[in-house]
Amino acid sequence: MNNIKGCIDKAERIGVIGSPSSTANLTIDILGTAVDKRLVGNLSVFGYNQDGNEHYAIGQIVEIEMRNVWTQDPTMRGLIRRKGRVDPITERQDTHTASMTVSSVFVKKGENLEQSILGTVPSTGTPIKLLDEDIMHSLLYDQRDELFYLGTAYGTAIHMPMWFKHFGTGIYGAGEAYHIGVFGKTGSGKSVLARMIMMGYARHNQMSIFILDPQGEFSRDLREDSNITKILIDRLDRKVEIFNLHNLVLTGWLLFKQILVNSGFFERLGIYLDTNRWQAADQVELILSQRGGRLPPITPWNAYTRDAFDRVWRFLQTEDVLRRIYTGQDLRDRVLSAIQSSDPDEFYDFWRGIANLFKYVNKKGAIKIKDLVQKIHNEKGLIVVIDLSETNIPEDLFWNDMTKMIVIGEFIDKITNEAEKKYKEKELLNGLIIIDEAHRLAPRERTDNEDLERIKKQLIDGVRTTRKYGLGWMFISQTLSSLHRDIINQTRIYIFGFGLGWGIERQALNELIGGQREAMALYQRFRDPQSSIGEKVYSFMTVGPISPLSFSGTPLFFNALKYPEEFLGVNFED
């Protein structure tokens, strides 16, 4: 840090502050020696005095404009049209100006650098220098142990410093959770970038990470033999566990009855209306629980046995139970006739498929959802991936989209309740939940799927309340417009990949970045990675406190590191 002024003095000068300039946007007059350089996206730095102290401002060049007032004259245009060039007017009289947004300002106080703001506009002629690695190291020397790298400044080889603080207190702690949104079209690199961010948070051993993985991408990347997993286990002392969704065991009569009611079990017995199906489910609970009765009670976790089914089948044919489902004799007769004419073995297979969702004894890989959540405290440093891709569903399990939504909803409910419980005990949960393809679980428009609507409500309530509990959420989505607005509004860090610069997506994006025209223009120049010739380049724009260079809230632009080799080499090699 002591050498910061010397580093800036030695850096390459590319221009000076021109007019008009404001604290929001600086006009830079580009020097003739720099007009042929690729400057858009470059990090630049300048020093100035403010309140009697040395200040150093860092910004990114987002747009360059060339003007030649002589060639705008109609007569000159006519000559140029005929001759192509008019020396010494064309080229020699060109002026290049750049727009620069200041993202961070540091003030020197004694031997320390502290954050500040651009509270005045430096005078014209103030030199603008290209920021290099030496300047970066000098500015951020005191924060060097916190820094993490996802990429390089857009169009340069300068590594863009990021920081990912855990959500607890103490060293490197934020003291509260952040909600993060990663957005971009398919193929924009957002899922890979999310895995890189996960690795940034994984450095904090006191932080738990849960991943809902609908495409199985995280699951494939975190298998035992991968380089990522080796670093997590050997270098970061992490434990990685991958569960299939059907291995998560449900608990409680309420969920049992909910699945039973919606499974079609009762419809096949002639019980059609929702109210009557719930009344029948209540009777099933009473039949099996038998609190204080002559028969031993049966809980949901052992309801898969044939004895449990036979008891339900027998009692459903009694007048006392039927009367509690239907008051009309003709309707009771209809149900009784349906039961007596049905094959109990066939219905038992149906019943067992439902009951197996609650079975955890003698079930390979099974774990209760509440026990999974408890692992946050029992096993520090745990990373849990829940694979939602579900390619190998056991045949003896009742599994469909409804069941899948119920299991996901139960997980979200349990972990948010745990966060609230710990907060009341004066603790922060210090956890992050990563949800890929989030627009599928929290769509903006209302749907007819009650289970999906329930999950959406849980997620919206979660992002509103769990921040102070130390539980953060990372939502990965293909679009901005399809993800529920309340989730987007509660997000603190936004990362935008290619594909959101047109139509309704552009409008939503423009609102989030505050209508910054130059930043939007630079974002729209991102290349589609899938159309690249040679190596693919994945470009991103970020807004929010993700970097020590972005505490003013202005967008930053970077190109992601090549994953995994370059990314691991930059961040995890000594």
matplotlib code that plots the C-alpha trace (Angstrom):
import matplotlib.pyplot as plt

x = [0.0, 2.9, 3.9, 0.5, 1.4, 4.6, 2.8, 0.2, 3.0, 4.7, 1.4, 0.6, -1.3, -4.2, -6.0, -7.1, -10.4, -12.3, -15.5, -18.3, -17.9, -19.9, -19.5, -21.8, -19.9, -16.5, -15.6, -12.1, -10.1, -8.1, -4.5, -3.3, -0.9, -3.8, -6.5, -5.6, -5.7, -8.6, -9.9, -13.5, -13.8, -10.4, -10.0, -8.5, -7.3, -6.6, -5.4, -6.9, -7.2, -10.4, -10.8, -7.1, -6.5, -5.0, -7.8, -7.5, -10.5, -11.0, -13.5, -14.2, -14.3, -17.7, -17.9, -15.7, -16.9, -15.0, -15.8, -14.4, -16.3, -14.7, -16.0, -19.5, -19.5, -21.6, -18.9, -16.3, -18.7, -19.0, -15.3, -14.9, -17.6, -15.6, -12.1, -12.4, -9.9, -9.2, -5.8, -5.2, -8.9, -9.7, -7.9, -5.7, -8.5, -10.3, -10.9, -11.7, -13.6, -14.4, -17.1, -15.8, -18.0, -16.2, -16.9, -14.7, -12.7, -10.0, -8.7, -5.2, -5.3, -1.9, -0.5, -4.0, -6.4, -10.1, -13.2, -14.5, -16.7, -16.2, -17.5, -16.2, -15.1, -11.3, -10.1, -9.7, -6.3, -6.2, -4.2, -6.0, -3.8, -4.4, -4.8, -2.3, -1.6, 0.9, -1.6, -4.3, -2.0, -1.1, -4.7, -6.0, -2.9, -4.7, -7.6, -5.4, -6.5, -10.2, -9.9, -11.2, -11.2, -13.9, -12.5, -10.5, -11.7, -13.6, -11.3, -8.1, -5.8, -6.2, -7.8, -10.9, -10.9, -14.0, -14.9, -17.4, -17.9, -19.6, -22.9, -21.8, -19.8, -16.1, -13.2, -14.3, -18.0, -20.7, -22.9, -25.9, -26.8, -26.8, -29.2, -27.6, -29.1, -27.2, -29.1, -28.4, -29.6, -28.9, -25.2, -24.2, -22.1, -24.2, -24.3, -20.5, -20.1, -22.4, -20.2, -17.2, -19.1, -19.9, -16.2, -15.6, -18.1, -16.7, -13.4, -15.3, -15.4, -18.1, -20.5, -22.9, -24.0, -27.1, -27.7, -30.9, -29.6, -32.4, -30.1, -27.5, -24.7, -23.4, -23.8, -21.6, -19.0, -18.8, -18.4, -15.5, -12.9, -13.3, -10.6, -13.2, -14.1, -10.4, -9.8, -13.0, -12.0, -8.2, -7.6, -10.7, -11.5, -15.0, -17.4, -19.5, -22.7, -24.9, -28.5, -31.1, -34.4, -36.2, -33.7, -35.1, -37.6, -40.8, -42.2, -45.6, -49.2, -50.0, -47.7, -48.8, -52.4, -51.6, -49.9, -52.6, -55.4, -53.7, -52.4, -55.6, -55.9, -59.3, -60.7, -60.2, -62.5, -65.2, -64.3, -64.1, -64.6, -61.6, -63.4, -64.4, -60.9, -59.5, -62.1, -61.1, -57.4, -58.3, -59.9, -56.8, -54.7, -57.2, -57.2, -53.4, -52.6, -55.2, -54.2, -55.4, -57.0, -56.8, -54.4, -50.8, -50.2, -48.6, -46.7, -46.1, -42.6, -43.8, -47.1, -45.5, -46.2, -48.9, -50.4, -50.8, -52.6, -54.8, -55.9, -56.9, -58.6, -60.6, -61.8, -62.6, -65.4, -67.0, -70.2, -68.7, -65.8, -67.8, -70.3, -67.5, -66.7, -70.2, -73.5, -75.6, -76.3, -76.1, -72.7, -71.4, -72.8, -70.9, -67.6, -68.2, -69.0, -65.9, -63.7, -65.3, -65.0, -61.3, -58.2, -56.5, -53.1, -53.2, -54.2, -51.5, -48.8, -50.3, -50.4, -46.8, -45.5, -46.9, -45.8, -42.3, -41.8, -41.9, -39.8, -36.2, -35.5, -33.7, -33.8, -30.4, -29.3, -32.4, -32.3, -35.1, -35.3, -35.2, -32.0, -30.5, -31.1, -29.7, -26.4, -25.7, -24.8, -23.7, -21.2, -19.5, -18.2, -20.9, -21.8, -25.0, -26.2, -29.8, -29.9, -33.3, -32.6, -34.0, -33.0, -33.3, -36.5, -37.1, -40.1, -41.7, -41.9, -44.9, -43.1, -44.4, -44.2, -46.6, -44.4, -41.3, -42.7, -43.9, -40.4, -38.7, -41.3, -40.6, -36.9, -37.3, -39.8, -37.5, -34.4, -36.1, -37.6, -34.2, -32.8, -35.5, -35.0, -31.2, -31.8, -34.1, -31.2, -29.0, -27.1, -26.8, -27.4, -24.6, -25.8, -26.3, -29.0, -28.3, -31.2, -30.5, -33.3, -35.1, -37.7, -39.3, -39.9, -40.8, -42.4, -43.7, -47.1, -49.6, -50.1, -52.8, -50.3, -51.0, -47.8, -45.7, -47.6, -46.8, -43.1, -43.1, -44.7, -42.1, -39.2, -40.7, -41.2, -37.7, -35.9, -37.9, -37.0, -34.0, -31.4, -31.1, -31.1, -27.8, -29.5, -28.8, -30.2, -28.6, -31.1, -29.9, -32.3, -32.4, -34.5, -35.3, -38.9, -40.0, -38.6, -41.0, -40.5, -40.4, -37.3, -35.5, -36.3, -34.8, -31.6, -28.4, -25.9, -26.8, -24.7, -25.9, -24.6, -25.3, -28.8, -30.8, -30.3, -33.5, -37.2, -38.8, -35.5, -33.8, -36.5, -36.1, -32.3, -32.4, -34.4, -32.0, -28.9, -30.6, -30.9, -27.2, -27.1, -23.4, -23.4, -26.4, -24.7, -21.6, -23.6, -25.4, -22.1, -21.4, -20.8, -22.9, -20.4, -21.9, -21.1, -17.4, -14.7, -12.1, -12.3, -15.6, -15.6, -18.2, -18.8, -20.7, -22.0, -22.3, -24.1, -23.8, -21.1, -19.4, -16.0, -13.9, -14.0, -17.8, -18.9, -20.4, -23.0, -21.9, -21.8, -18.6, -17.8, -15.6, -14.8, -15.0, -11.9, -11.6, -13.2, -11.9, -8.1, -7.5, -10.0, -8.5, -4.9, -5.6, -7.5, -6.1, -2.4, 0.1]
y = [0.0, 2.4, 2.2, 3.0, 6.5, 5.2, 2.4, 4.8, 7.2, 4.3, 3.1, 3.8, 7.1, 6.7, 10.0, 12.9, 14.0, 16.1, 18.1, 17.7, 15.3, 14.6, 12.4, 9.9, 9.7, 11.0, 12.1, 11.0, 12.7, 9.8, 10.6, 10.1, 7.4, 5.3, 5.7, 2.4, 0.4, -1.7, 0.3, -0.6, -2.7, -1.6, -0.8, 2.7, 4.7, 8.3, 10.2, 13.4, 15.5, 15.8, 17.3, 17.7, 13.9, 11.8, 9.8, 7.1, 6.3, 3.2, 2.8, 1.0, 2.4, 1.5, 3.5, 5.3, 7.9, 9.4, 12.9, 15.1, 18.3, 19.2, 16.1, 17.0, 20.1, 19.4, 20.6, 18.4, 15.5, 16.0, 16.0, 12.9, 11.1, 11.7, 11.3, 9.1, 11.2, 14.9, 15.5, 16.9, 16.8, 13.1, 11.0, 13.9, 15.9, 13.0, 13.2, 10.2, 10.5, 7.7, 7.4, 6.1, 5.0, 5.2, 2.0, 2.6, 5.3, 4.9, 7.6, 7.5, 8.1, 7.7, 4.4, 2.9, 3.0, 3.4, 3.5, 6.9, 8.4, 10.6, 13.8, 16.2, 16.2, 16.4, 19.1, 18.7, 17.4, 14.9, 11.9, 8.6, 5.6, 1.9, -0.1, -3.0, -5.9, -3.8, -1.1, -3.7, -5.5, -2.2, -1.0, -4.3, -5.5, -5.5, -7.5, -10.0, -13.0, -12.3, -12.0, -14.5, -14.5, -15.4, -13.8, -10.9, -7.4, -7.3, -7.4, -7.5, -9.9, -8.1, -10.5, -8.9, -9.2, -10.6, -11.4, -13.8, -13.3, -15.9, -14.9, -15.2, -12.9, -12.7, -12.7, -12.5, -12.5, -10.2, -10.5, -11.2, -13.1, -12.0, -13.1, -13.6, -13.8, -15.3, -14.8, -15.6, -17.5, -21.2, -21.6, -18.2, -19.9, -19.1, -22.6, -22.9, -19.4, -20.4, -23.4, -21.0, -18.8, -21.9, -22.6, -19.0, -19.5, -23.0, -21.5, -20.6, -23.8, -22.5, -22.1, -24.8, -25.0, -26.8, -27.1, -28.0, -29.4, -30.0, -30.8, -32.8, -30.4, -29.8, -33.5, -34.5, -31.8, -32.9, -36.7, -38.2, -38.3, -34.7, -32.0, -29.8, -32.4, -33.1, -29.5, -29.3, -32.3, -32.2, -28.4, -26.9, -29.8, -30.0, -32.9, -33.4, -35.5, -36.0, -37.2, -38.2, -36.4, -39.7, -40.5, -37.7, -39.2, -37.3, -37.3, -36.6, -37.5, -34.2, -34.8, -38.5, -37.4, -34.7, -37.2, -39.8, -37.3, -36.1, -39.5, -40.8, -43.5, -42.4, -41.6, -45.2, -46.1, -43.7, -40.8, -37.8, -34.5, -32.9, -32.4, -36.1, -37.2, -35.3, -36.8, -40.2, -39.4, -38.3, -41.6, -43.4, -41.5, -42.5, -46.1, -46.4, -44.2, -46.0, -43.8, -45.6, -48.3, -52.1, -52.3, -51.1, -47.7, -47.5, -44.4, -43.0, -44.4, -48.0, -47.6, -49.5, -52.9, -55.2, -55.2, -51.4, -51.6, -54.5, -52.6, -49.6, -51.7, -53.5, -50.4, -48.5, -51.1, -50.4, -48.4, -46.2, -45.1, -44.7, -42.5, -40.0, -39.8, -39.5, -38.8, -40.2, -43.9, -44.2, -42.7, -44.9, -47.9, -46.8, -46.7, -50.0, -51.6, -50.2, -51.5, -55.0, -55.4, -54.2, -56.3, -55.6, -56.7, -54.1, -51.4, -52.5, -51.9, -48.4, -47.8, -49.1, -46.7, -43.8, -45.2, -45.8, -42.0, -42.1, -45.2, -44.9, -48.2, -50.7, -48.1, -47.5, -43.9, -42.7, -39.7, -37.7, -34.2, -32.8, -34.9, -33.5, -30.0, -30.8, -31.7, -28.0, -28.1, -31.6, -31.7, -28.3, -27.6, -29.7, -29.3, -31.1, -31.5, -32.7, -34.2, -33.4, -34.9, -38.2, -40.7, -43.9, -43.8, -47.0, -48.9, -49.3, -45.5, -43.3, -40.5, -37.7, -34.0, -33.5, -35.7, -33.9, -30.5, -31.7, -33.0, -29.8, -27.7, -29.7, -29.2, -25.4, -25.3, -27.3, -25.2, -21.8, -22.9, -24.0, -20.6, -18.9, -21.1, -20.4, -16.7, -16.8, -18.5, -15.6, -17.6, -17.2, -20.2, -19.2, -21.2, -20.7, -22.5, -22.6, -23.2, -23.9, -23.3, -21.2, -19.8, -23.3, -23.2, -19.5, -18.4, -14.9, -15.8, -17.7, -21.4, -23.9, -26.2, -25.8, -27.5, -25.2, -22.2, -23.4, -23.6, -20.2, -18.7, -20.4, -19.0, -15.5, -15.6, -17.0, -14.2, -11.6, -13.0, -15.3, -12.6, -11.6, -15.3, -15.8, -17.9, -16.7, -17.9, -18.0, -18.2, -19.3, -18.5, -18.2, -15.1, -12.1, -11.7, -15.2, -15.2, -13.8, -10.1, -10.3, -12.5, -10.2, -7.2, -8.9, -9.9, -8.1, -9.3, -9.6, -11.3, -11.1, -13.3, -13.1, -12.9, -10.4, -7.3, -7.4, -7.1, -7.6, -8.8, -5.6, -3.6, -5.6, -5.4, -1.7, -1.1, -3.1, -1.2, 2.2, 3.1, 3.5, 3.9, 3.3, 0.2, -1.2, -0.5, -2.4, -5.3, -5.5, -6.0, -9.3, -12.0, -15.1, -17.7, -20.4, -18.3, -17.9, -18.9, -20.8, -20.7, -19.6, -16.4, -16.0, -12.4, -11.1, -7.8, -7.7, -5.2, -5.2, -5.8, -8.7, -6.9, -4.4, -2.4, -2.1, -0.7, 2.4, 0.1, 0.7, -2.3, -4.2, -6.3, -9.3, -12.4, -15.7, -17.8, -21.0, -23.7, -25.7, -25.6, -21.8, -21.1, -23.6, -22.5, -18.9, -19.4, -22.6, -23.0, -21.7]
z = [0.0, 0.8, -2.9, -4.3, -5.6, -7.2, -8.9, -10.4, -11.5, -13.4, -15.0, -18.7, -19.2, -21.7, -21.3, -19.1, -17.6, -20.0, -20.1, -19.4, -16.4, -13.3, -10.2, -12.0, -15.3, -16.3, -19.8, -20.7, -23.6, -25.0, -25.9, -29.4, -28.2, -26.9, -29.6, -31.2, -27.9, -26.9, -24.0, -23.5, -20.4, -19.1, -15.4, -15.1, -12.1, -11.3, -8.2, -6.9, -3.8, -1.8, 1.6, 1.8, 1.5, -1.3, -3.1, -5.7, -7.9, -10.0, -12.8, -16.0, -19.5, -20.9, -24.1, -26.6, -29.0, -32.0, -33.3, -36.1, -36.3, -39.6, -41.3, -40.2, -42.4, -45.6, -47.9, -46.3, -46.5, -50.2, -50.7, -48.5, -50.5, -53.7, -52.5, -49.4, -47.5, -47.1, -45.6, -43.1, -42.0, -41.8, -39.2, -37.9, -36.6, -35.0, -31.2, -29.1, -25.8, -23.4, -20.8, -17.5, -14.5, -11.1, -9.1, -6.1, -4.3, -1.7, 0.6, 2.1, 5.9, 7.4, 6.3, 5.6, 2.7, 3.5, 1.4, 0.3, -2.4, -5.4, -3.8, -6.3, -10.0, -10.5, -12.7, -16.4, -17.4, -14.5, -15.9, -16.3, -16.0, -17.0, -13.8, -13.7, -11.3, -9.3, -8.6, -7.8, -5.3, -3.6, -3.3, -1.9, 0.0, 3.4, 1.9, -0.1, 2.0, 1.3, -2.5, -4.9, -8.7, -11.1, -14.2, -15.7, -16.3, -19.6, -22.6, -20.4, -18.6, -15.3, -12.7, -11.3, -7.5, -5.8, -2.3, -0.8, 2.9, 5.0, 6.6, 10.2, 12.4, 13.1, 10.6, 7.0, 8.1, 6.7, 9.8, 7.6, 4.5, 0.9, -1.8, -5.1, -8.6, -11.6, -14.9, -18.5, -21.5, -21.9, -22.8, -21.3, -18.6, -15.6, -14.1, -14.3, -12.8, -10.0, -9.2, -9.1, -6.7, -4.6, -4.3, -3.2, -0.3, 0.4, 1.6, 4.8, 6.8, 9.1, 6.3, 5.1, 1.5, 0.1, -3.6, -5.4, -8.7, -11.3, -14.2, -12.3, -13.2, -9.7, -8.9, -11.9, -10.9, -7.3, -7.8, -5.8, -8.5, -9.7, -9.2, -7.6, -5.0, -4.3, -3.5, -1.3, 0.7, 0.8, 0.7, 2.3, 4.7, 3.4, 3.3, 0.2, 0.2, -2.8, -2.3, -4.9, -4.3, -3.6, -0.8, 1.2, 3.6, 4.5, 8.1, 9.7, 9.1, 7.4, 4.5, 4.3, 4.0, 1.5, -0.8, -0.3, -1.1, -4.3, -5.5, -6.9, -4.3, -3.0, -6.5, -7.4, -4.5, -5.6, -3.3, -5.7, -4.0, -2.3, 1.0, 1.1, 0.2, 3.1, 5.4, 4.2, 4.9, 8.4, 9.0, 7.7, 10.3, 13.1, 11.9, 12.0, 15.0, 17.3, 20.2, 23.3, 21.1, 21.2, 18.2, 18.3, 16.7, 13.3, 12.3, 8.8, 8.7, 9.0, 7.2, 4.2, 5.8, 4.6, 8.1, 8.0, 4.6, 5.7, 8.7, 6.6, 4.0, 6.6, 8.5, 5.3, 4.8, 8.2, 8.5, 11.3, 9.1, 5.9, 7.8, 8.6, 4.9, 3.5, 5.2, 2.3, 2.3, -1.5, -1.5, 1.3, -0.6, -3.7, -1.9, -0.1, -3.5, -5.1, -2.2, -2.2, -6.0, -6.1, -5.9, -2.5, -3.8, -6.6, -4.1, -1.7, -4.4, -4.8, -1.1, -0.6, -3.2, -1.2, 2.2, 1.0, 0.8, 4.6, 5.1, 6.3, 7.9, 5.5, 2.7, 1.1, 1.2, 3.0, 5.3, 6.9, 5.7, 9.2, 9.9, 6.7, 7.9, 11.3, 9.6, 9.5, 13.2, 13.6, 10.7, 10.2, 6.7, 4.9, 1.3, 0.3, -3.2, -3.8, -7.3, -8.8, -12.2, -11.1, -13.7, -11.6, -9.6, -7.6, -9.0, -5.6, -5.0, -5.9, -7.7, -9.9, -10.2, -7.3, -5.0, -6.2, -5.3, -1.9, -1.1, -2.2, -0.3, 2.9, 2.6, 2.1, 5.1, 7.4, 6.7, 7.0, 10.3, 11.5, 10.6, 12.5, 15.5, 15.6, 15.3, 18.4, 20.2, 19.2, 16.5, 12.7, 10.6, 8.2, 5.3, 1.5, -0.6, -4.3, -6.6, -10.3, -12.8, -10.2, -12.5, -12.5, -8.8, -8.5, -11.8, -12.0, -13.3, -11.1, -12.1, -11.4, -9.6, -5.9, -4.8, -7.0, -5.7, -2.2, -3.0, -4.6, -1.5, 0.7, -1.4, -1.4, 2.4, 2.7, 0.8, 2.8, 6.2, 6.3, 5.5, 9.1, 10.1, 8.2, 5.5, 2.0, -1.4, -4.8, -7.6, -11.1, -13.9, -17.6, -17.6, -15.4, -16.6, -15.7, -12.1, -9.4, -9.0, -5.2, -5.4, -7.8, -5.6, -2.5, -4.4, -3.2, -5.8, -9.5, -12.1, -15.7, -18.5, -22.2, -23.6, -21.6, -23.7, -25.8, -25.4, -22.1, -20.6, -21.6, -19.8, -16.6, -16.8, -17.4, -14.2, -12.1, -13.2, -12.8, -16.5, -17.0, -20.7, -21.3, -19.1, -21.0, -24.3, -23.2, -22.0, -25.3, -27.0, -25.2, -27.7, -27.7, -26.4, -28.6, -31.7, -30.8, -33.2, -31.2, -27.4, -25.9, -23.9, -21.2, -20.3, -17.3, -15.8, -12.0, -9.7, -5.9, -3.2, -4.9, -5.3, -3.4, -6.6, -6.8, -3.4, -5.2, -6.8, -10.4, -12.8, -13.3, -16.4, -16.6, -18.6, -16.7, -16.1, -18.0, -15.9, -14.1, -14.9, -15.0, -12.2, -9.9, -10.8, -10.0, -6.7, -5.2, -6.2, -3.7]

ax = plt.figure().add_subplot(projection="3d")
ax.plot(x, y, z, "-o")
ax.set_aspect("equal")
plt.show()
